[in-house]
Amino acid sequence: MKRLSWKSKKKIDSLFSFALLVVLFGLLLPCVALAADREISIALLGLEEKRHVPLSLLEPIIDDNGLAGAEQGIRDNNTTGRFTGQSYKLTQVEVKPGESLERAFKALHTQGIRLFLLNLPADQQLKLADLSEAQHSLLFNIGAHDDSLRRHACRPNLLHTLPSRAMLADALAQYLAWKRWRKWFLVVGRHPQDEAYAAALKRAAKRFGGKIVEQKKWTFEPGARRTDSGHTKAQQEVNAFTQTGDYDILLVADETDEFGEYLGYRTFRPRPVGGTQGLSPAAWSRVHEQWGATQFQRRFHKKTGRWMSERDYAAWLAVRSIGEAATRTSTSDADELRAFIMSPKFKLAAFKGGPVTYREWNGQLRQPLLVTSPRVMVSVSPQKGFLHQFSTLDTLGYDRQETDCTN
Amino acid sequence: MRLFDSTCYSLCRGSAIGLLMATCLLVSPGLRAYTIYVSSEKDNTITLVDGETYKILQKVEVGERPRGIALSMDGALLYVCTSDADHIEVLDLETLKVTHVLPSGPDPELLVLGPEGRYIYVANEDDNMVTVVDTEKREKVKEIQVGVEPEGMAISSDGKWLVNTSETTNMAHFINLETLEVEDNVLVDQRPRVAQFTTDNKQVWVSSEIGGTVSVIDVASRKIIKKIGFEIPGIQKESIQPVGIKHSKDGKLAFVALGPAARVAVIKTGSLEVVKYLLVGQRVWNMDFSPDEKQIFTTNGVSNDMSVIDRERLKVKKSVQVGRMPWGIVVRP
């Protein structure tokens, strides 16, 4: 065997060190990448607004609507993260009146955040979704029920975990169809969102065999929630206001909760009240305890001292969607997460009996909706018998062929 | 004539002995007599069903929302997770009285008994813990931190592993029974409900209610060998929600309860293929075998009954009305 010369040995040595370096570097590189993938930052962007005061004295005034749900999602994700080596962080930004929302978004983008929860009106969400900074980001709508976002103005980077008004109205209408309560008396509040809710109910009436036999606008000025002997006035007003022809159920559209609570038990005819108050469709409610929701509700209540709202649930769904996708794909890249979330592989357990998934044509989360009374759950829609070729959940809201969206 | 006489004699004698034997069988507790215990979460009762006649023997009132139940080693006691009472009740099966309660942490749902018979392991959904309870000292021994909403519990008969599933974390946690530490975590499909070791302890099967699959995990390598999926013509995929799992002692067959699909899937453990779907009651969740494994009993929560499956013929032969919303089931030889 020929012995190696000193020179060639040195060459081999240096070659070896170089190889070692390459190997070490190769080993380090995924570590760096892994470190980046281990920390997943999510921002919750909202507006500093006047606090919403519910009409009922039993309802709490909520300061952290949406935020508390997102935080629960972060806690749940981090418990899983302990086993997968991923950690989740939430940054909350509330933009003050007069300040620029876009600037706040861009500042978060500069910090490296690509995952956003938007607790904002529909038009503001679209403005952000169209920014160049948003193109490789993933945005979740947790603040707007608007049907326009699901029907015409869809954006591929904007998903919706809050149900649309059409979904809510369809959920209620299916139950009313099952009850054969077909004649509806529609009472609409004074705000544009009340008109939008009423429009969704009208669409649902057509789809599921309801008939609006009477429609009236509620024009009384709202007052303070606390007044002595306030009941005498409401008793008179509602009794007079509801003297109409016969109907099966009064459906009220009062999203800002100004008067709807006054209608129950005060109508001229002995008829039930539903819609935004009374028999209400919702994605989430304190009365929901099925499919393991008990533990989920308790966990939230223990931490926050209040019940989970629909907006909290939407925020939780968004954070858990990110968590589920990040666990399955081991990535924090917004585009990859979006691709997984929109793929048939994605399924999320959300205390609704079956998996919840996203509609690929408009990014809307499809889910069963609750039909609730203030103290117990009445039903869950879709109702049995409303069939669909693909998923019965798509009998709620705008179906593929009813939108211009292709995402 | 004599011939006739003797024939008659022997015939008569034979039937007399037969009659005597039959009487003996009726009077003495024969080998095959056994009782089925069913917990009903809506009624707060344990229903006792005769294993031969399927007649309801008795209904015993227990604490609020009884769900998971398990027999003590000697079969003298029944441990009942009374979820809304936040503890485990111990039912003496001779007197049919609750003699004492064991601490479990809030909302216990499922429990398993260790192979030594002294410790029970409980999943506490509210605080992400598995609690170890000493049944002799009647106190908590240890709490083990696991994923969000721990649920399914399985123990290997060799006493090496405790496998717990966490419903929101979607994992099977492998807990070393000697150290009581989590040693490994296997990611499975969404909302894992039940874990079950095969008879030879080489595999653990985990059902995912929302994912709609059963993950077969190799215990030695902690790798998923196969995810068994289910397809039933005319049933929507979302309605197929596997929950309860039972393996036959001979290791040949496994039975998986499919919840709202109202079916039990029969799986050949060799090929890991589904060979048959049996139509049972609505929301079928848990199952147990008769001692001779010739029968399988299921609890059907929504139809308030128990289905009896003939294991040889793989046919459902009877359904028995039990309490409202039957949940857990065990058979006592």
Interface residues (C-beta under 8 A of the other chain):
Chain A: D76 T79 T80 F83 T84 G292 T294 Q295 F296 R298 R299 K302 R320 E324 T327 R328 K347 L348 A349 G353 G354 P355 S391 T392
Chain B: D107 E125 D126 N128 G147 V148 E149 E167 T168 T169 N170 M171 H173 N185 L187 D189 Q190 R191 E209 I210 G211 G212 Q236 E238 S239 Q241 P260
